């Protein structure tokens, strides 16, 4: 660790200059800056605000990773023919946009990294708000890790599909190989996400360029390849009205379930913009723009991707779904562009999928860090520590990555069990999104003060209640198995994993966490020890405290901070230290 500043026995500490701000009333439009608004919410600024509005958008847009995501769920999307692919996407995406609008309103009003569990606590009835807040914080954390698992599982399948193409399908894709690639992918994400927040923010800009470039290349290359290589173009009636039945469910139920799920899974994790709130510049504006911008762009671009796929896939849908490459998009590209182009394209898709994973682990780490800051996770005092030099919650990054490695062991069971990670991500997130929206519309409506984004007193409740109904519908829908006849190969383990994880969370809460987690708690009065060459921001006041012991280890620092908190040591404001530091470093 860095050596602490000492002068004899003098230790320099800082306090937030906003520690006197009242945080029982939050009004984003009256706050002079982001840090004052965060102080109204109850927190001091610990992370650097490195993310522009475009980069906040980039986090969600990268996680959605349109073409890689659609490639991962294409088999499901085609079980009702091309109508489930095209119109299922169009209809489901509209309702997802409504969810985003409701979330954007709250993200604009109360932008904090722990948004979902904080909003639940803020708007819920007093007698249940602590418990509900804990459950949402836990469920959202697990769901986001499930999202990372599903993204990296998709990456593994795409990498192995490229290998299979290179070997002319003479390659055995086993569960062990899939998990091996998956685990390597997770480890690489841990390594990248630990970099300084400035690098991670620039990575989002790079990811936007890569994903858009891949989509443009797909729009151009696939139709040209079909024409050159003699793959027949499907006409408009095939694209927009081909209604087949490749599932044992009734046609109507199959159309809804398998038509909605691709868009619901792909256009998700837009709450990542909320989790980046405390690193976003002008958060009350950039967070809602990031949410609505990412959903809208994916809604439109995804619809055209579905049309291009339906036009260029050829007339034989079962052949595409049953491809030896184990990945329908790989077969479609192979048919249109040949072996070498197919390998290159699948490699590009896999790379963009890797960028998705890096972005989502970034968002996961901020949610885990925020929940640990309020004491909601096991080992919270350890996990909540921020690396001040990098302005990154490195321990939270490792926490999320290790959970992903453990949950990803489902890959070893097979694709059916691994697909539960897709549904776990959907079910957990939709419950986490729906709860604060419902609380705001009911018990919390008198506490809600709109931020910079608000649809108005008439439209906001209409959108909110429509959102709640759709969320309830989707949570039930994702529990159904792929076929009505259930066995060990068709079982949807979401119906076990999602309630099971919530039951474990309830047990842990009453057995251990209840006495430690009391809901979001302000840390404005907590001091920070200043280290050599550390930059001191203008919103922090410098103090000096006299210590009887030398501060050499992290344990010594924690003991000193406890002494200050208990009143055994009393810091004195230091004017000379601020002058000496030039307001930059002490």
PLY file of the C-alpha trace (Angstrom):
ply
format ascii 1.0
element vertex 586
property float x
property float y
property float z
element edge 585
property int vertex1
property int vertex2
end_header
0.00 0.00 0.00
1.02 3.62 -0.38
2.81 5.22 2.54
0.49 7.48 4.56
1.22 11.18 4.94
2.69 11.80 8.39
4.37 14.70 10.10
5.67 13.19 13.32
2.41 11.65 14.42
0.19 13.84 12.19
-2.03 11.99 9.73
-3.83 13.86 6.95
-7.43 12.87 6.28
-10.20 14.27 4.12
-13.97 14.71 4.47
-16.53 15.43 1.80
-17.38 19.13 1.86
-21.01 18.09 1.34
-21.26 16.10 4.56
-23.73 18.60 6.00
-26.15 18.18 3.08
-29.57 16.78 4.02
-30.28 13.51 2.23
-33.91 12.87 3.16
-35.08 14.93 0.17
-33.58 14.53 -3.31
-34.08 17.05 -6.10
-31.78 16.56 -9.08
-32.79 19.84 -10.69
-31.69 22.00 -7.75
-28.30 20.34 -7.22
-25.44 22.49 -8.49
-23.31 19.54 -9.64
-23.09 15.75 -9.66
-21.31 15.50 -6.32
-23.89 17.65 -4.54
-26.67 15.50 -5.97
-24.83 12.38 -4.84
-24.56 13.94 -1.37
-28.34 14.48 -1.36
-28.63 10.77 -2.09
-26.32 10.15 0.89
-22.91 9.28 -0.53
-19.53 10.92 -0.96
-17.77 10.81 -4.31
-15.32 7.88 -4.36
-15.03 7.10 -8.08
-13.83 9.55 -10.72
-16.37 10.82 -13.21
-14.61 9.66 -16.39
-17.64 8.60 -18.48
-19.21 10.97 -21.01
-22.83 10.58 -22.14
-21.67 8.65 -25.22
-19.59 6.30 -23.07
-22.47 5.70 -20.65
-24.54 4.80 -23.72
-21.62 2.65 -24.87
-21.68 0.50 -21.74
-25.28 -0.60 -22.37
-24.94 -0.73 -26.16
-21.82 -2.87 -25.87
-23.49 -5.26 -23.42
-26.43 -5.66 -25.79
-23.94 -6.45 -28.60
-26.61 -6.80 -31.24
-25.22 -9.20 -33.81
-23.39 -11.48 -31.33
-26.49 -11.57 -29.09
-28.89 -12.37 -31.91
-26.45 -15.06 -33.08
-26.56 -16.63 -29.60
-30.37 -16.98 -29.56
-31.15 -17.49 -33.24
-32.22 -21.14 -32.85
-34.90 -20.14 -30.35
-36.03 -17.24 -32.51
-36.68 -19.52 -35.51
-38.84 -22.13 -33.75
-41.96 -20.43 -35.09
-40.51 -19.54 -38.46
-39.30 -16.13 -39.56
-42.36 -14.39 -38.10
-41.17 -15.14 -34.57
-37.74 -13.78 -35.49
-38.90 -10.56 -37.16
-42.22 -9.61 -35.55
-41.39 -11.12 -32.18
-38.39 -8.80 -32.05
-40.42 -5.77 -33.14
-43.22 -6.24 -30.59
-41.10 -7.27 -27.58
-38.62 -4.46 -28.15
-41.41 -1.89 -27.89
-42.31 -3.05 -24.39
-38.65 -3.22 -23.40
-38.38 0.44 -24.43
-41.22 1.26 -22.02
-39.27 -0.40 -19.21
-36.28 1.70 -20.15
-38.33 4.91 -20.04
-39.59 4.10 -16.53
-36.07 3.31 -15.38
-34.68 6.42 -17.05
-37.07 8.60 -15.06
-35.77 7.18 -11.78
-32.17 7.21 -13.01
-32.52 10.89 -13.78
-34.12 11.67 -10.42
-31.79 9.59 -8.21
-28.60 8.62 -10.09
-26.54 6.28 -7.92
-24.60 3.08 -8.66
-26.87 1.05 -6.39
-29.93 2.46 -8.14
-32.34 -0.48 -8.05
-31.96 -1.47 -4.40
-31.64 2.18 -3.36
-34.86 3.16 -5.19
-36.66 0.17 -3.67
-35.65 1.31 -0.18
-36.47 4.96 -0.94
-39.98 4.34 -2.31
-41.12 1.23 -0.37
-43.20 1.26 2.85
-41.03 1.72 5.92
-41.87 -1.63 7.53
-40.62 -3.70 4.56
-38.17 -1.42 2.80
-34.99 -2.83 4.34
-35.90 -6.42 3.48
-37.08 -5.54 -0.04
-33.99 -3.44 -0.67
-31.75 -6.33 0.40
-33.60 -8.81 -1.82
-33.42 -6.53 -4.87
-29.72 -5.79 -4.29
-29.00 -9.50 -4.03
-31.22 -10.51 -6.96
-29.83 -7.82 -9.24
-26.24 -8.80 -8.40
-26.88 -12.50 -9.14
-28.83 -11.66 -12.32
-26.02 -9.48 -13.66
-23.52 -12.27 -13.00
-25.93 -14.57 -14.86
-25.80 -12.11 -17.75
-22.00 -12.33 -17.80
-22.27 -16.12 -17.78
-24.66 -16.16 -20.72
-22.57 -13.66 -22.71
-19.35 -15.59 -22.17
-21.09 -18.89 -22.88
-22.16 -17.37 -26.21
-18.55 -16.32 -26.80
-17.36 -19.88 -26.17
-19.91 -21.32 -28.61
-18.90 -18.82 -31.30
-15.19 -19.51 -30.88
-15.77 -23.25 -31.05
-18.06 -22.78 -34.08
-15.22 -20.98 -35.87
-12.90 -23.90 -35.04
-15.51 -26.36 -36.31
-15.81 -24.44 -39.60
-12.04 -24.44 -40.03
-12.03 -28.22 -39.61
-15.03 -28.75 -41.91
-17.23 -29.80 -38.94
-14.76 -32.56 -38.01
-14.41 -31.18 -34.50
-16.15 -32.47 -31.41
-17.55 -29.62 -29.32
-17.79 -30.99 -25.79
-19.10 -29.45 -22.58
-15.59 -29.48 -21.12
-14.15 -27.58 -24.09
-16.99 -25.07 -23.85
-16.32 -24.42 -20.18
-12.59 -24.15 -20.81
-13.08 -21.36 -23.37
-15.72 -19.79 -21.12
-13.41 -19.75 -18.09
-10.54 -18.24 -20.09
-12.91 -15.54 -21.29
-14.04 -14.67 -17.74
-10.43 -14.48 -16.51
-9.51 -12.14 -19.37
-12.44 -9.90 -18.47
-11.30 -9.71 -14.86
-7.84 -8.64 -16.02
-9.12 -5.91 -18.37
-11.79 -4.54 -16.04
-9.22 -3.95 -13.31
-7.57 -1.24 -15.40
-8.09 2.43 -14.54
-11.58 3.80 -15.10
-10.26 6.14 -17.81
-9.17 3.13 -19.89
-12.47 1.33 -19.26
-14.43 4.41 -20.37
-12.44 4.60 -23.63
-13.05 0.88 -24.13
-16.78 1.68 -24.43
-16.12 4.10 -27.30
-14.05 1.42 -29.03
-16.83 -1.12 -28.47
-19.43 1.17 -30.09
-17.24 1.46 -33.20
-16.62 -2.30 -33.36
-20.28 -3.27 -32.98
-21.51 -0.73 -35.51
-18.73 -1.68 -37.94
-19.65 -5.36 -37.64
-23.32 -4.60 -38.33
-22.49 -2.51 -41.42
-20.21 -5.27 -42.72
-22.96 -7.83 -42.12
-25.55 -5.71 -44.00
-23.21 -5.38 -46.98
-21.36 -8.70 -47.15
-24.19 -11.18 -46.52
-26.52 -10.12 -49.39
-23.58 -9.80 -51.80
-22.32 -13.24 -50.75
-25.75 -14.78 -51.31
-25.92 -13.36 -54.82
-22.37 -14.44 -55.73
-22.66 -17.95 -54.29
-26.17 -18.70 -55.50
-28.00 -18.73 -52.17
-31.60 -17.77 -53.06
-33.04 -14.62 -51.49
-36.25 -15.22 -49.63
-39.13 -13.00 -50.69
-41.22 -10.67 -48.54
-43.88 -13.25 -47.75
-41.23 -15.63 -46.41
-39.54 -12.90 -44.34
-42.65 -11.34 -42.82
-45.29 -14.09 -42.85
-43.54 -17.49 -42.79
-45.18 -19.13 -39.79
-43.76 -22.61 -39.15
-43.88 -24.84 -36.08
-40.63 -26.36 -34.82
-41.72 -26.74 -31.20
-44.16 -29.02 -29.37
-45.88 -26.04 -27.78
-49.09 -24.76 -29.34
-48.37 -22.33 -32.19
-49.62 -19.24 -30.35
-47.72 -19.90 -27.14
-44.61 -20.89 -29.07
-44.77 -17.65 -31.07
-44.97 -15.50 -27.95
-42.40 -17.37 -25.86
-39.75 -17.90 -28.51
-40.55 -14.70 -30.39
-40.24 -12.44 -27.34
-37.23 -14.01 -25.64
-34.52 -13.03 -28.17
-35.32 -9.31 -27.86
-35.89 -9.58 -24.11
-32.50 -11.26 -23.66
-30.60 -9.08 -26.14
-31.98 -5.67 -25.15
-31.22 -6.11 -21.49
-28.77 -4.95 -18.85
-29.54 -1.32 -19.69
-29.54 -0.84 -15.92
-25.77 -0.85 -16.45
-26.14 2.87 -17.19
-27.56 3.28 -13.69
-24.65 1.36 -12.16
-22.23 3.75 -13.87
-24.02 6.79 -12.39
-21.26 7.70 -9.97
-18.68 7.74 -12.79
-20.89 9.61 -15.29
-20.55 13.30 -15.97
-23.89 15.12 -15.67
-25.45 11.88 -14.47
-29.03 13.18 -14.25
-28.88 13.69 -18.01
-26.41 11.08 -19.27
-27.97 8.09 -17.48
-31.48 8.43 -19.03
-29.98 9.24 -22.42
-27.77 6.16 -22.17
-30.72 3.92 -21.27
-33.17 5.17 -23.89
-30.51 5.66 -26.58
-29.14 2.13 -26.25
-32.59 0.50 -26.26
-33.85 2.58 -29.21
-30.79 1.97 -31.37
-30.89 -1.77 -30.67
-34.65 -1.85 -31.31
-34.21 -0.37 -34.81
-30.91 -1.96 -35.85
-31.93 -5.35 -34.45
-35.15 -5.30 -36.48
-33.16 -4.80 -39.69
-30.64 -7.50 -38.70
-33.55 -9.94 -38.28
-34.85 -8.99 -41.73
-31.42 -9.51 -43.35
-31.05 -12.90 -41.66
-34.52 -13.97 -42.79
-33.79 -12.80 -46.35
-30.39 -14.48 -46.66
-30.79 -17.75 -44.74
-32.28 -19.76 -47.61
-35.64 -21.55 -47.52
-34.59 -24.56 -45.39
-35.07 -23.41 -41.78
-34.62 -26.89 -40.17
-31.23 -27.25 -41.88
-30.11 -23.93 -40.42
-31.36 -24.82 -36.93
-29.78 -28.29 -37.01
-26.40 -27.20 -38.38
-23.34 -29.30 -37.59
-21.60 -26.07 -36.55
-23.97 -25.85 -33.55
-24.54 -22.19 -34.39
-27.17 -21.14 -36.99
-25.57 -17.79 -37.82
-22.32 -19.62 -38.59
-24.17 -21.82 -41.09
-25.90 -18.83 -42.71
-22.62 -16.97 -43.13
-20.87 -20.15 -44.36
-23.55 -20.68 -47.02
-23.35 -17.08 -48.22
-19.63 -16.32 -47.95
-17.77 -19.61 -47.85
-15.40 -21.14 -45.36
-12.72 -18.46 -45.01
-15.15 -15.56 -44.71
-17.25 -17.56 -42.26
-14.20 -18.11 -40.03
-13.33 -14.41 -40.20
-16.90 -13.31 -39.53
-17.36 -15.66 -36.58
-14.06 -14.40 -35.19
-15.28 -10.80 -35.44
-18.61 -11.73 -33.83
-16.76 -13.52 -31.04
-14.52 -10.47 -30.48
-17.55 -8.19 -30.16
-19.09 -10.73 -27.78
-15.88 -10.53 -25.73
-16.30 -6.74 -25.56
-19.84 -7.34 -24.29
-18.47 -9.37 -21.41
-15.90 -6.73 -20.50
-18.61 -4.07 -20.36
-21.00 -6.13 -18.29
-18.33 -7.06 -15.74
-17.68 -3.33 -15.39
-21.35 -2.77 -14.56
-21.46 -5.83 -12.28
-18.50 -4.60 -10.27
-20.16 -1.21 -9.67
-23.40 -2.85 -8.48
-21.49 -5.24 -6.22
-19.36 -2.38 -4.90
-22.42 -0.21 -4.19
-24.24 -3.07 -2.42
-21.12 -3.89 -0.38
-20.74 -0.19 0.52
-24.11 -0.47 2.29
-23.19 -3.79 3.93
-25.41 -5.99 1.76
-22.90 -8.67 0.71
-20.75 -11.26 2.48
-17.24 -9.83 3.06
-18.66 -6.33 2.44
-15.88 -4.45 4.34
-13.31 -6.07 2.05
-15.27 -5.84 -1.21
-16.23 -2.16 -0.90
-12.63 -0.89 -0.98
-11.81 1.29 -4.00
-8.33 1.42 -5.50
-7.80 5.18 -5.36
-4.97 5.23 -7.88
-7.04 3.50 -10.57
-10.43 4.73 -9.29
-11.66 1.16 -9.72
-13.35 -1.22 -7.24
-10.90 -4.01 -8.06
-12.09 -6.35 -5.32
-15.65 -6.09 -6.58
-14.38 -7.00 -10.06
-12.80 -10.18 -8.70
-15.92 -10.91 -6.65
-18.13 -10.81 -9.74
-15.66 -12.76 -11.88
-15.28 -15.56 -9.35
-19.07 -15.87 -9.04
-19.26 -16.17 -12.84
-16.67 -18.97 -12.85
-18.69 -20.86 -10.24
-22.10 -20.35 -11.84
-20.65 -21.20 -15.25
-20.03 -24.77 -14.09
-23.54 -25.40 -15.41
-21.84 -25.55 -18.83
-20.45 -28.93 -17.82
-23.98 -30.31 -17.51
-24.94 -29.32 -21.04
-26.60 -26.68 -23.15
-29.98 -27.05 -21.44
-28.54 -26.26 -18.03
-26.37 -23.50 -19.48
-29.44 -21.93 -21.09
-30.80 -21.46 -17.57
-28.18 -18.73 -17.25
-29.96 -16.85 -20.04
-33.31 -17.10 -18.24
-31.81 -16.44 -14.79
-30.46 -13.16 -16.12
-33.88 -12.24 -17.51
-35.96 -13.32 -14.50
-33.65 -11.80 -11.91
-33.25 -8.51 -13.73
-36.94 -8.14 -14.51
-37.84 -8.69 -10.86
-35.15 -6.15 -9.89
-36.42 -3.62 -12.43
-40.11 -4.09 -11.72
-39.99 -3.78 -7.93
-38.76 -0.14 -7.67
-40.99 0.90 -10.58
-44.02 -0.56 -8.79
-43.00 1.01 -5.47
-42.60 4.41 -7.10
-46.08 4.19 -8.63
-47.72 3.21 -5.35
-46.28 3.96 -1.92
-43.50 6.20 -3.20
-45.41 8.47 -5.59
-45.41 11.33 -3.05
-41.60 11.05 -2.66
-40.76 11.02 -6.36
-39.26 14.32 -7.56
-38.57 14.23 -11.33
-35.08 14.81 -12.60
-34.09 16.22 -15.98
-35.94 13.43 -17.82
-39.65 12.96 -17.15
-42.52 12.02 -19.45
-45.10 13.99 -17.48
-47.80 13.41 -14.89
-50.12 11.76 -17.41
-47.83 9.58 -19.51
-45.45 8.49 -16.74
-48.04 6.42 -14.79
-49.45 4.92 -18.01
-45.97 3.83 -19.12
-45.15 2.64 -15.60
-48.21 0.42 -15.17
-47.81 -1.02 -18.69
-44.20 -1.77 -17.77
-45.22 -3.56 -14.57
-47.71 -5.76 -16.44
-45.14 -6.70 -19.11
-42.48 -7.45 -16.50
-44.84 -9.78 -14.59
-45.70 -11.54 -17.86
-42.04 -12.05 -18.83
-41.02 -13.35 -15.37
-43.66 -16.09 -15.68
-42.81 -16.78 -19.34
-39.11 -17.45 -18.75
-39.95 -20.24 -16.31
-41.40 -22.46 -19.05
-39.28 -25.23 -20.60
-38.41 -25.47 -24.27
-40.98 -28.27 -24.73
-44.12 -29.22 -22.77
-42.76 -32.75 -22.18
-40.07 -32.24 -19.57
-37.08 -34.50 -18.95
-33.50 -33.91 -17.89
-32.57 -32.63 -21.35
-35.50 -30.19 -21.74
-35.84 -29.02 -18.14
-35.74 -25.23 -17.68
-33.60 -24.91 -14.57
-34.57 -21.26 -14.18
-37.64 -22.34 -12.25
-35.25 -23.91 -9.72
-32.27 -21.54 -9.81
-34.12 -18.21 -9.58
-36.42 -19.05 -6.63
-33.60 -21.11 -5.10
-31.20 -18.18 -5.11
-33.89 -15.95 -3.60
-34.68 -18.50 -0.86
-30.99 -18.70 -0.01
-30.89 -14.90 0.12
-33.83 -14.86 2.55
-32.15 -17.45 4.77
-28.88 -15.53 4.73
-30.71 -12.28 5.50
-32.48 -13.59 8.59
-29.54 -15.70 9.75
-26.79 -13.12 9.34
-27.38 -9.98 7.27
-30.44 -8.59 9.07
-28.38 -7.08 11.87
-25.76 -5.74 9.47
-27.76 -4.45 6.52
-30.10 -1.59 7.43
-30.64 -0.32 3.93
-28.59 2.33 2.11
-26.52 4.24 4.64
-24.78 7.56 4.21
-20.98 7.60 4.21
-20.67 11.40 4.00
-19.26 11.59 7.53
-16.59 8.95 6.93
-13.03 10.31 6.54
-10.40 9.03 4.10
-6.68 8.83 4.81
-4.50 10.69 2.31
-1.49 8.92 0.82
1.61 10.27 -0.88
1.06 11.74 -4.36
-2.70 11.31 -4.07
-4.79 13.83 -5.96
-7.15 15.78 -3.71
-10.38 16.87 -5.39
-11.90 20.27 -4.68
-14.96 18.74 -3.02
-12.85 17.29 -0.17
-11.78 19.21 2.94
-8.38 18.47 4.47
-7.95 17.71 8.16
-5.04 16.64 10.36
-5.32 14.17 13.23
-2.72 13.41 15.88
-2.01 9.68 16.14
-0.11 7.94 18.90
0.94 5.11 16.57
2.55 4.95 13.14
0.24 3.99 10.27
2.02 1.31 8.27
-0.62 -1.23 7.20
-4.21 -1.33 6.01
-5.17 -2.69 9.44
-3.57 0.37 11.08
-5.59 2.62 8.77
-8.85 0.91 9.66
-8.05 1.21 13.38
-7.34 4.92 12.97
-10.62 5.47 11.09
-12.53 3.62 13.80
-10.92 5.85 16.44
-11.99 8.96 14.53
-15.53 7.62 14.14
-15.81 6.81 17.85
-14.57 10.27 18.82
-11.35 9.01 20.44
-9.42 11.07 17.90
-10.60 14.46 16.67
-9.38 15.78 13.30
-8.63 19.49 12.96
-9.14 21.33 9.66
-5.81 22.01 7.98
-5.39 25.18 5.93
-1.64 24.73 5.48
-2.00 21.25 4.03
-4.45 22.53 1.40
-2.16 25.42 0.49
0.84 23.11 0.41
-0.96 20.64 -1.82
-1.99 23.34 -4.28
-5.45 21.70 -4.19
-4.03 18.81 -6.16
-2.04 16.46 -3.96
-1.01 16.05 -0.38
0 1
1 2
2 3
3 4
4 5
5 6
6 7
7 8
8 9
9 10
10 11
11 12
12 13
13 14
14 15
15 16
16 17
17 18
18 19
19 20
20 21
21 22
22 23
23 24
24 25
25 26
26 27
27 28
28 29
29 30
30 31
31 32
32 33
33 34
34 35
35 36
36 37
37 38
38 39
39 40
40 41
41 42
42 43
43 44
44 45
45 46
46 47
47 48
48 49
49 50
50 51
51 52
52 53
53 54
54 55
55 56
56 57
57 58
58 59
59 60
60 61
61 62
62 63
63 64
64 65
65 66
66 67
67 68
68 69
69 70
70 71
71 72
72 73
73 74
74 75
75 76
76 77
77 78
78 79
79 80
80 81
81 82
82 83
83 84
84 85
85 86
86 87
87 88
88 89
89 90
90 91
91 92
92 93
93 94
94 95
95 96
96 97
97 98
98 99
99 100
100 101
101 102
102 103
103 104
104 105
105 106
106 107
107 108
108 109
109 110
110 111
111 112
112 113
113 114
114 115
115 116
116 117
117 118
118 119
119 120
120 121
121 122
122 123
123 124
124 125
125 126
126 127
127 128
128 129
129 130
130 131
131 132
132 133
133 134
134 135
135 136
136 137
137 138
138 139
139 140
140 141
141 142
142 143
143 144
144 145
145 146
146 147
147 148
148 149
149 150
150 151
151 152
152 153
153 154
154 155
155 156
156 157
157 158
158 159
159 160
160 161
161 162
162 163
163 164
164 165
165 166
166 167
167 168
168 169
169 170
170 171
171 172
172 173
173 174
174 175
175 176
176 177
177 178
178 179
179 180
180 181
181 182
182 183
183 184
184 185
185 186
186 187
187 188
188 189
189 190
190 191
191 192
192 193
193 194
194 195
195 196
196 197
197 198
198 199
199 200
200 201
201 202
202 203
203 204
204 205
205 206
206 207
207 208
208 209
209 210
210 211
211 212
212 213
213 214
214 215
215 216
216 217
217 218
218 219
219 220
220 221
221 222
222 223
223 224
224 225
225 226
226 227
227 228
228 229
229 230
230 231
231 232
232 233
233 234
234 235
235 236
236 237
237 238
238 239
239 240
240 241
241 242
242 243
243 244
244 245
245 246
246 247
247 248
248 249
249 250
250 251
251 252
252 253
253 254
254 255
255 256
256 257
257 258
258 259
259 260
260 261
261 262
262 263
263 264
264 265
265 266
266 267
267 268
268 269
269 270
270 271
271 272
272 273
273 274
274 275
275 276
276 277
277 278
278 279
279 280
280 281
281 282
282 283
283 284
284 285
285 286
286 287
287 288
288 289
289 290
290 291
291 292
292 293
293 294
294 295
295 296
296 297
297 298
298 299
299 300
300 301
301 302
302 303
303 304
304 305
305 306
306 307
307 308
308 309
309 310
310 311
311 312
312 313
313 314
314 315
315 316
316 317
317 318
318 319
319 320
320 321
321 322
322 323
323 324
324 325
325 326
326 327
327 328
328 329
329 330
330 331
331 332
332 333
333 334
334 335
335 336
336 337
337 338
338 339
339 340
340 341
341 342
342 343
343 344
344 345
345 346
346 347
347 348
348 349
349 350
350 351
351 352
352 353
353 354
354 355
355 356
356 357
357 358
358 359
359 360
360 361
361 362
362 363
363 364
364 365
365 366
366 367
367 368
368 369
369 370
370 371
371 372
372 373
373 374
374 375
375 376
376 377
377 378
378 379
379 380
380 381
381 382
382 383
383 384
384 385
385 386
386 387
387 388
388 389
389 390
390 391
391 392
392 393
393 394
394 395
395 396
396 397
397 398
398 399
399 400
400 401
401 402
402 403
403 404
404 405
405 406
406 407
407 408
408 409
409 410
410 411
411 412
412 413
413 414
414 415
415 416
416 417
417 418
418 419
419 420
420 421
421 422
422 423
423 424
424 425
425 426
426 427
427 428
428 429
429 430
430 431
431 432
432 433
433 434
434 435
435 436
436 437
437 438
438 439
439 440
440 441
441 442
442 443
443 444
444 445
445 446
446 447
447 448
448 449
449 450
450 451
451 452
452 453
453 454
454 455
455 456
456 457
457 458
458 459
459 460
460 461
461 462
462 463
463 464
464 465
465 466
466 467
467 468
468 469
469 470
470 471
471 472
472 473
473 474
474 475
475 476
476 477
477 478
478 479
479 480
480 481
481 482
482 483
483 484
484 485
485 486
486 487
487 488
488 489
489 490
490 491
491 492
492 493
493 494
494 495
495 496
496 497
497 498
498 499
499 500
500 501
501 502
502 503
503 504
504 505
505 506
506 507
507 508
508 509
509 510
510 511
511 512
512 513
513 514
514 515
515 516
516 517
517 518
518 519
519 520
520 521
521 522
522 523
523 524
524 525
525 526
526 527
527 528
528 529
529 530
530 531
531 532
532 533
533 534
534 535
535 536
536 537
537 538
538 539
539 540
540 541
541 542
542 543
543 544
544 545
545 546
546 547
547 548
548 549
549 550
550 551
551 552
552 553
553 554
554 555
555 556
556 557
557 558
558 559
559 560
560 561
561 562
562 563
563 564
564 565
565 566
566 567
567 568
568 569
569 570
570 571
571 572
572 573
573 574
574 575
575 576
576 577
577 578
578 579
579 580
580 581
581 582
582 583
583 584
584 585
